[in-house]
Amino acid sequence: MASVDPALEREVWARANGTCEYCRMPQACDVLRFQVDHIVARKHGGSTEPSNTALACYACNAFKGPNIAGIDPVSKQVVQLFHPRRDHWGDHFEWHGALLVGRTPSGRATIAVLQINLPQRVAVRRQLIAEGAFRTA
């Protein structure tokens, strides 16, 4: 990704409070620097402005790539991925311990595409929860 205007980057970081807007991992708990994600990729006509940007951990951003849709594992239908500027996180996701569960087709598809529940990612969250460094409430 090309560099983002420093003022926009500061705005994205402040709005997200230094937390991935997809998996809710805090930057303080991750060794890789978080990135400004284009929610709708530029290759799909997405702009570099506050309404189309989100803070994403490296893993979420890498797995999301330019995707704007995914397949809901329950209905097998193609659905739009979670959009952090338009959708409310709690409407689409809930925590079951260290496991993130989708409450909607969009939530389930987002978890699948971003591979949020890969065993190593769940293990890291489980350890951080035990240490009190990661909150699921």
NORRASUL-V791480 format. One record per residue. N is the residue number from 0. OMEGA is omega in whole degrees, -180 to 180 (* if undefined). Layout:
n=(N/N)
omega=(OMEGA/OMEGA)
//
This chain:
n=(0/1/2/3/4/5/6/7/8/9/10/11/12/13/14/15/16/17/18/19/20/21/22/23/24/25/26/27/28/29/30/31/32/33/34/35/36/37/38/39/40/41/42/43/44/45/46/47/48/49/50/51/52/53/54/55/56/57/58/59/60/61/62/63/64/65/66/67/68/69/70/71/72/73/74/75/76/77/78/79/80/81/82/83/84/85/86/87/88/89/90/91/92/93/94/95/96/97/98/99/100/101/102/103/104/105/106/107/108/109/110/111/112/113/114/115/116/117/118/119/120/121/122/123/124/125/126/127/128/129/130/131/132/133/134/135/136)
omega=(175/-178/180/177/-178/179/177/179/178/179/-180/179/-180/-180/-178/-179/177/-177/177/-177/177/-175/178/176/175/177/-179/-178/-176/-179/180/-178/178/-174/172/-178/168/-178/169/-176/179/179/176/178/179/-177/176/179/-175/-177/-179/180/178/174/-178/172/-177/-177/-179/-178/-179/180/-180/-178/-179/-177/174/180/177/179/175/-178/-180/-176/-176/179/174/-179/177/174/175/-179/-174/179/-177/-175/176/-174/-177/176/-172/-174/170/180/168/-172/-180/-178/176/-177/178/179/-177/174/179/178/180/180/179/178/-179/-177/-178/178/-176/-179/171/-177/-179/178/177/-180/178/179/180/179/180/176/180/179/-178/-177/-178/-178/178/180/*)
//
